[in-house]
Amino acid sequence: MMKKVQQGFTLIELMIVVAIIGILAAIAIPSYTDYTAKAKASNAVASLAGQKIKVGEVYNVDSTLGCTDGQGATIPGCTGNGVLAFTYDGITATLTPTAPTVAGGNIEWSCVISGTGARAIKGCTI
């Protein structure tokens, strides 16, 4: 008698593969959502880097935290007292400066992330 060789997959084998894929998707989708929200927040903060320098220049010249440089030009994204804000894809980064307490000190920046689905990133809170 000849034995018949199995060809293809059994139903239980296919069900196990589908279950494994479902478990991996259940883990991967929330991680991907978190990753994209952090990337948006990082983009918003990085977009303010040039404006931070301009606020620092204003402080060095005028000894005040302002939104207007020496030539009278308004710093983009500056909302008053040197506070910077930028929104990228629904996530807003707000950087608030604190003047140095000693002469020649550095401006300290506090960072807050807000918006739908916002996630905290290094150096920023929600």
Backbone as a printed PyTorch tensor [residue, N CA C, xyz], in Angstrom:
tensor([[[ 0.8140, -1.1750,  0.0000],
         [ 0.0000,  0.0000,  0.0000],
         [ 0.8650,  1.2490,  0.0000]],

        [[ 0.4740,  2.2270, -0.7940],
         [ 1.1880,  3.5000, -0.8510],
         [ 0.5100,  4.5010,  0.0610]],

        [[ 1.3590,  5.2000,  0.7700],
         [ 0.8320,  6.2540,  1.6260],
         [ 0.6730,  7.5230,  0.8160]],

        [[-0.3880,  8.2240,  1.0950],
         [-0.6300,  9.4920,  0.4200],
         [ 0.1460, 10.5860,  1.1490]],

        [[ 0.9460, 11.3800,  0.4360],
         [ 1.7410, 12.4540,  1.0120],
         [ 0.8520, 13.6880,  1.1620]],

        [[ 0.9520, 14.3220,  2.3300],
         [ 0.1400, 15.5040,  2.5940],
         [ 0.6370, 16.6610,  1.7400]],

        [[-0.2990, 17.3860,  1.1490],
         [ 0.0330, 18.5640,  0.3690],
         [-0.7270, 19.7510,  0.9460]],

        [[-0.0140, 20.8750,  1.1600],
         [-0.6640, 22.0660,  1.6910],
         [-0.6670, 22.0750,  3.2110]],

        [[-1.4600, 22.9590,  3.7530],
         [-1.5360, 23.1440,  5.2020],
         [-2.8950, 22.6810,  5.7060]],

        [[-2.8980, 22.2270,  6.9420],
         [-4.1750, 21.8570,  7.5390],
         [-4.8450, 23.1180,  8.0700]],

        [[-6.1130, 23.0080,  8.3690],
         [-6.8650, 24.1470,  8.8680],
         [-6.3080, 24.6370, 10.2060]],

        [[-5.9170, 23.7430, 11.0790],
         [-5.3880, 24.1470, 12.3800],
         [-4.0770, 24.9050, 12.2260]],

        [[-3.2310, 24.5100, 11.2890],
         [-1.9770, 25.2200, 11.0540],
         [-2.2490, 26.6510, 10.5720]],

        [[-3.1940, 26.8150,  9.6900],
         [-3.5500, 28.1440,  9.2080],
         [-4.1460, 29.0000, 10.3180]],

        [[-4.9620, 28.3940, 11.1810],
         [-5.5520, 29.1410, 12.2970],
         [-4.4770, 29.6010, 13.2820]],

        [[-3.4680, 28.7810, 13.5100],
         [-2.3670, 29.1640, 14.4040],
         [-1.6080, 30.3460, 13.8180]],

        [[-1.3330, 30.3440, 12.5260],
         [-0.6300, 31.4510, 11.8710],
         [-1.4510, 32.7370, 11.9640]],

        [[-2.7410, 32.6530, 11.7230],
         [-3.6020, 33.8350, 11.8150],
         [-3.6170, 34.3630, 13.2520]],

        [[-3.6570, 33.4780, 14.2450],
         [-3.6510, 33.9100, 15.6490],
         [-2.3470, 34.6170, 15.9920]],

        [[-1.2190, 34.0990, 15.5200],
         [ 0.0770, 34.7330, 15.7740],
         [ 0.1380, 36.1150, 15.1360]],

        [[-0.3320, 36.2370, 13.9160],
         [-0.3480, 37.5370, 13.2390],
         [-1.2450, 38.5160, 14.0020]],

        [[-2.3760, 38.0610, 14.4950],
         [-3.2730, 38.9150, 15.2700],
         [-2.6300, 39.4120, 16.5570]],

        [[-1.8940, 38.5420, 17.2390],
         [-1.2100, 38.9370, 18.4730],
         [-0.1330, 39.9730, 18.1640]],

        [[ 0.6380, 39.7450, 17.1200],
         [ 1.6810, 40.7120, 16.7450],
         [ 1.0820, 42.0630, 16.3540]],

        [[-0.0340, 42.0510, 15.6470],
         [-0.6900, 43.3040, 15.2580],
         [-1.2220, 44.0370, 16.4850]],

        [[-1.7370, 43.2950, 17.4530],
         [-2.2620, 43.9220, 18.6690],
         [-1.1660, 44.6290, 19.4560]],

        [[ 0.0590, 44.1620, 19.3300],
         [ 1.1980, 44.8060, 19.9980],
         [ 1.7600, 45.9370, 19.1350]],

        [[ 1.8400, 45.7320, 17.8400],
         [ 2.5180, 46.6790, 16.9530],
         [ 1.7230, 47.9590, 16.7020]],

        [[ 0.4220, 47.8920, 16.5690],
         [-0.3780, 49.0790, 16.2200],
         [-0.3100, 50.1540, 17.3070]],

        [[-0.4920, 49.8400, 18.5940],
         [-0.3390, 50.8980, 19.6170],
         [ 1.0840, 51.4600, 19.6680]],

        [[ 2.0790, 50.6130, 19.4720],
         [ 3.4640, 51.0920, 19.4690],
         [ 3.7060, 52.0410, 18.3070]],

        [[ 3.1550, 51.7330, 17.1570],
         [ 3.3110, 52.5950, 15.9870],
         [ 2.6270, 53.9400, 16.2200]],

        [[ 1.4460, 53.9280, 16.8110],
         [ 0.7220, 55.1640, 17.1130],
         [ 1.5340, 56.0360, 18.0700]],

        [[ 2.1090, 55.4220, 19.0990],
         [ 2.9380, 56.1470, 20.0550],
         [ 4.1740, 56.7260, 19.3620]],

        [[ 4.7860, 55.9420, 18.5130],
         [ 5.9850, 56.3790, 17.7900],
         [ 5.6790, 57.5750, 16.8940]],

        [[ 4.5820, 57.5450, 16.1610],
         [ 4.2620, 58.6610, 15.2640],
         [ 3.9250, 59.9220, 16.0450]],

        [[ 3.2530, 59.7940, 17.2020],
         [ 2.9450, 60.9680, 18.0230],
         [ 4.2280, 61.5930, 18.5700]],

        [[ 5.1800, 60.7690, 18.9880],
         [ 6.4610, 61.2900, 19.4760],
         [ 7.2420, 61.9470, 18.3380]],

        [[ 7.1580, 61.4000, 17.1440],
         [ 7.8560, 61.9940, 15.9970],
         [ 7.2730, 63.3680, 15.6660]],

        [[ 5.9510, 63.5020, 15.7460],
         [ 5.3120, 64.8070, 15.5000],
         [ 5.7400, 65.8300, 16.5440]],

        [[ 5.8050, 65.4030, 17.8070],
         [ 6.2250, 66.3060, 18.8810],
         [ 7.6780, 66.7260, 18.6900]],

        [[ 8.5330, 65.7850, 18.3240],
         [ 9.9390, 66.1060, 18.0810],
         [10.0800, 67.0840, 16.9260]],

        [[ 9.2840, 66.9020, 15.8940],
         [ 9.3130, 67.8110, 14.7480],
         [ 8.9160, 69.2140, 15.1660]],

        [[ 7.8770, 69.3370, 15.9840],
         [ 7.4120, 70.6500, 16.4370],
         [ 8.4860, 71.3470, 17.2690]],

        [[ 9.1430, 70.6060, 18.1690],
         [10.1950, 71.1940, 19.0020],
         [11.3980, 71.5860, 18.1430]],

        [[11.7920, 70.7170, 17.2360],
         [12.9450, 71.0090, 16.3810],
         [12.6980, 72.2130, 15.4840]],

        [[11.4560, 72.4320, 15.0920],
         [11.1300, 73.5710, 14.2330],
         [11.3220, 74.9110, 14.9450]],

        [[11.3930, 74.8890, 16.2700],
         [11.5650, 76.1190, 17.0430],
         [13.0250, 76.4370, 17.3630]],

        [[13.9540, 75.6090, 16.9160],
         [15.3640, 75.7930, 17.2670],
         [15.8990, 77.1490, 16.8190]],

        [[15.5960, 77.5560, 15.6100],
         [16.0740, 78.8390, 15.1050],
         [15.4840, 80.0140, 15.8580]],

        [[14.2250, 79.8970, 16.2410],
         [13.5790, 80.9720, 16.9850],
         [14.1630, 81.0910, 18.3950]],

        [[14.5800, 79.9710, 18.9950],
         [15.2190, 80.0330, 20.3090],
         [16.4920, 80.8830, 20.2410]],

        [[17.2300, 80.7210, 19.1770],
         [18.4530, 81.5090, 19.0000],
         [18.1150, 82.9930, 18.8840]],

        [[17.0640, 83.3000, 18.1280],
         [16.6660, 84.7030, 17.9590],
         [16.2130, 85.3240, 19.2790]],

        [[15.4710, 84.5740, 20.0910],
         [15.0480, 85.0780, 21.4010],
         [16.2810, 85.3130, 22.2760]],

        [[17.2500, 84.4160, 22.1920],
         [18.4880, 84.5880, 22.9370],
         [19.2510, 85.8280, 22.5090]],

        [[19.2660, 86.0910, 21.2010],
         [19.9260, 87.3050, 20.7030],
         [19.2310, 88.5620, 21.2190]],

        [[17.9010, 88.5500, 21.2110],
         [17.1460, 89.6970, 21.7300],
         [17.4880, 89.9130, 23.2030]],

        [[17.5680, 88.8190, 23.9630],
         [17.8850, 88.9480, 25.3870],
         [19.2980, 89.5140, 25.5860]],

        [[20.2540, 89.0580, 24.7850],
         [21.6210, 89.5490, 24.9150],
         [21.7370, 91.0290, 24.5900]],

        [[20.9200, 91.5050, 23.6460],
         [20.9820, 92.9090, 23.2480],
         [20.1780, 93.7930, 24.1950]],

        [[18.9480, 93.3920, 24.5000],
         [18.0260, 94.2480, 25.2620],
         [17.8590, 93.8610, 26.7320]],

        [[18.3920, 92.7180, 27.1380],
         [18.2150, 92.1790, 28.4960],
         [16.7430, 91.9550, 28.8450]],

        [[15.9220, 91.7070, 27.8250],
         [14.5160, 91.3570, 28.0380],
         [14.1560, 90.1960, 27.1240]],

        [[13.1880, 89.4200, 27.5530],
         [12.6910, 88.3290, 26.7220],
         [11.5420, 88.8840, 25.8840]],

        [[11.7970, 89.0860, 24.6070],
         [10.7870, 89.6660, 23.7400],
         [10.6590, 88.9290, 22.4330]],

        [[ 9.7440, 89.4110, 21.6010],
         [ 9.4670, 88.7820, 20.3160],
         [ 9.8680, 89.6500, 19.1290]],

        [[10.5500, 90.7590, 19.3950],
         [10.9480, 91.6560, 18.3230],
         [12.4530, 91.8410, 18.3890]],

        [[13.1290, 91.5890, 17.2530],
         [14.5830, 91.7370, 17.2530],
         [14.9890, 93.2020, 17.1240]],

        [[16.2900, 93.4630, 17.0750],
         [16.8110, 94.8160, 17.0420],
         [16.3840, 95.6350, 15.8440]],

        [[16.0400, 94.9730, 14.7340],
         [15.5940, 95.6760, 13.5370],
         [14.0800, 95.8510, 13.5000]],

        [[13.3930, 95.4510, 14.5370],
         [11.9440, 95.5970, 14.5950],
         [11.1760, 94.4530, 13.9590]],

        [[11.8710, 93.4070, 13.5280],
         [11.2000, 92.2580, 12.9180],
         [10.6690, 91.3310, 14.0110]],

        [[ 9.4630, 90.8330, 13.8100],
         [ 8.8490, 89.9110, 14.7630],
         [ 9.4020, 88.5080, 14.5390]],

        [[ 9.7080, 87.8310, 15.6230],
         [10.2190, 86.4610, 15.5500],
         [ 9.0480, 85.5290, 15.2630]],

        [[ 9.1320, 84.7130, 14.1990],
         [ 8.0290, 83.8060, 13.8710],
         [ 7.7560, 82.8040, 14.9930]],

        [[ 6.4930, 82.5850, 15.2940],
         [ 6.0960, 81.6160, 16.3140],
         [ 6.1870, 82.1480, 17.7290]],

        [[ 6.5880, 83.4010, 17.8900],
         [ 6.7270, 83.9890, 19.2220],
         [ 5.3940, 84.6160, 19.6220]],

        [[ 4.9150, 84.2620, 20.8210],
         [ 3.5890, 84.7200, 21.2430],
         [ 3.6290, 85.7740, 22.3340]],

        [[ 4.7930, 86.2150, 22.7220],
         [ 4.9060, 87.2350, 23.7640],
         [ 5.8480, 86.7980, 24.8640]],

        [[ 6.6420, 87.7320, 25.3700],
         [ 7.6330, 87.4480, 26.4180],
         [ 8.5900, 86.3290, 26.0310]],

        [[ 8.8310, 86.1630, 24.7450],
         [ 9.7660, 85.1470, 24.2780],
         [ 9.2030, 83.7460, 24.2070]],

        [[ 7.9280, 83.5580, 24.5120],
         [ 7.3040, 82.2320, 24.4730],
         [ 7.1290, 81.8240, 23.0130]],

        [[ 7.6070, 80.6400, 22.6920],
         [ 7.5430, 80.1360, 21.3210],
         [ 6.5450, 78.9910, 21.2350]],

        [[ 5.7910, 78.9540, 20.1330],
         [ 4.8310, 77.8630, 19.9180],
         [ 4.8280, 77.4830, 18.4470]],

        [[ 4.7170, 76.1910, 18.1960],
         [ 4.6470, 75.6920, 16.8200],
         [ 3.7710, 74.4410, 16.8170]],

        [[ 2.8730, 74.3580, 15.8370],
         [ 1.9850, 73.2040, 15.7160],
         [ 2.3390, 72.4260, 14.4610]],

        [[ 2.4960, 71.1120, 14.6230],
         [ 2.7600, 70.2300, 13.4940],
         [ 1.7670, 69.0780, 13.5590]],

        [[ 0.9160, 69.0130, 12.5750],
         [-0.0350, 67.9040, 12.4250],
         [-0.8470, 67.6550, 13.7090]],

        [[-1.3310, 68.7360, 14.3240],
         [-2.1900, 68.6210, 15.4960],
         [-1.4670, 68.5570, 16.8270]],

        [[-0.1390, 68.5030, 16.8160],
         [ 0.6530, 68.4680, 18.0460],
         [ 1.3540, 69.8190, 18.1840]],

        [[ 1.1690, 70.4840, 19.3330],
         [ 1.7530, 71.8060, 19.5650],
         [ 2.8670, 71.7120, 20.5980]],

        [[ 4.0050, 72.3090, 20.2560],
         [ 5.1200, 72.4320, 21.2000],
         [ 5.1730, 73.8840, 21.6510]],

        [[ 5.2340, 74.1020, 22.9490],
         [ 5.3410, 75.4450, 23.5100],
         [ 6.6030, 75.5100, 24.3600]],

        [[ 7.4980, 76.4330, 23.9990],
         [ 8.7440, 76.6200, 24.7370],
         [ 8.6800, 77.9510, 25.4670]],

        [[ 8.8680, 77.9090, 26.7780],
         [ 8.7960, 79.1070, 27.6030],
         [10.1750, 79.3920, 28.1880]],

        [[10.7260, 80.5950, 27.9150],
         [12.0600, 80.9130, 28.4320],
         [12.0000, 81.4750, 29.8540]],

        [[13.0630, 81.2360, 30.5870],
         [13.2550, 81.8510, 31.8920],
         [14.5980, 82.5550, 31.8490]],

        [[14.6000, 83.8460, 32.1840],
         [15.8260, 84.6400, 32.1300],
         [16.8430, 84.1050, 33.1260]],

        [[18.1220, 84.2330, 32.8050],
         [19.1670, 83.7760, 33.7280],
         [19.1200, 84.5530, 35.0420]],

        [[19.4390, 83.8680, 36.1250],
         [19.4300, 84.5270, 37.4390],
         [20.7600, 85.2080, 37.7350]],

        [[21.8040, 84.8410, 37.0080],
         [23.1180, 85.4660, 37.1880],
         [23.5720, 86.0540, 35.8650]],

        [[24.3850, 87.0780, 35.9360],
         [24.8960, 87.7030, 34.7170],
         [25.7130, 86.6900, 33.9240]],

        [[25.4840, 86.6590, 32.6300],
         [26.2090, 85.7320, 31.7610],
         [25.6560, 84.3250, 31.7800]],

        [[24.5440, 84.1050, 32.4900],
         [23.9460, 82.7760, 32.5520],
         [23.1650, 82.4520, 31.2830]],

        [[22.7100, 81.2460, 31.2000],
         [21.9480, 80.7870, 30.0340],
         [20.4470, 80.9090, 30.2690]],

        [[19.7290, 81.1490, 29.2000],
         [18.2690, 81.1250, 29.2640],
         [17.8480, 79.6710, 29.4470]],

        [[16.9540, 79.4250, 30.3840],
         [16.4040, 78.0860, 30.6060],
         [15.0780, 77.9790, 29.8690]],

        [[14.8720, 76.8880, 29.1770],
         [13.6530, 76.6820, 28.3990],
         [12.8530, 75.5420, 28.9980]],

        [[11.5600, 75.7640, 29.2140],
         [10.6640, 74.6770, 29.6090],
         [ 9.7910, 74.3420, 28.4050]],

        [[ 9.5000, 73.0800, 28.2500],
         [ 8.8010, 72.6040, 27.0600],
         [ 7.5270, 71.8720, 27.4620]],

        [[ 6.4270, 72.1990, 26.7670],
         [ 5.1480, 71.5190, 26.9940],
         [ 4.6040, 71.0890, 25.6280]],

        [[ 4.1670, 69.8430, 25.5450],
         [ 3.5680, 69.2870, 24.3300],
         [ 2.0740, 69.1500, 24.5750]],

        [[ 1.2660, 69.5780, 23.6130],
         [-0.1840, 69.4460, 23.7430],
         [-0.7860, 69.0810, 22.3950]],

        [[-2.0400, 68.6800, 22.4290],
         [-2.7460, 68.3130, 21.2090],
         [-3.3370, 66.9250, 21.3280]],

        [[-4.1440, 66.5680, 20.3640],
         [-4.7970, 65.2650, 20.3640],
         [-3.7730, 64.1540, 20.1850]],

        [[-3.7240, 63.2610, 21.1340],
         [-2.7990, 62.1290, 21.0560],
         [-1.3600, 62.4910, 21.3560]],

        [[-1.1150, 63.6330, 22.0020],
         [ 0.2510, 64.0710, 22.2910],
         [ 0.9330, 63.1010, 23.2580]],

        [[ 2.2220, 62.9060, 23.0500],
         [ 3.0470, 62.0620, 23.9190],
         [ 4.2450, 62.8870, 24.3770]],

        [[ 4.6720, 62.6650, 25.6100],
         [ 5.8450, 63.3690, 26.1300],
         [ 7.0950, 62.8460, 25.4330]],

        [[ 8.0280, 63.7540, 25.1950],
         [ 9.3120, 63.3750, 24.6430],
         [10.3890, 63.8340, 25.6150]],

        [[11.6170, 63.4600, 25.3740],
         [12.7100, 63.8230, 26.2700],
         [12.8120, 65.3410, 26.3850]],

        [[12.7720, 65.8350, 27.6030],
         [12.8780, 67.2600, 27.8480],
         [11.5550, 68.0170, 27.7900]],

        [[10.4850, 67.3320, 27.4690],
         [ 9.1630, 67.9810, 27.3670],
         [ 8.1230, 67.1780, 28.1610]],

        [[ 7.1350, 67.9120, 28.6650],
         [ 6.0410, 67.2680, 29.3840],
         [ 4.7450, 67.4790, 28.6110]],

        [[ 3.7080, 66.8170, 29.0640],
         [ 2.3970, 66.9830, 28.4340],
         [ 1.5780, 67.9200, 29.2760]]])
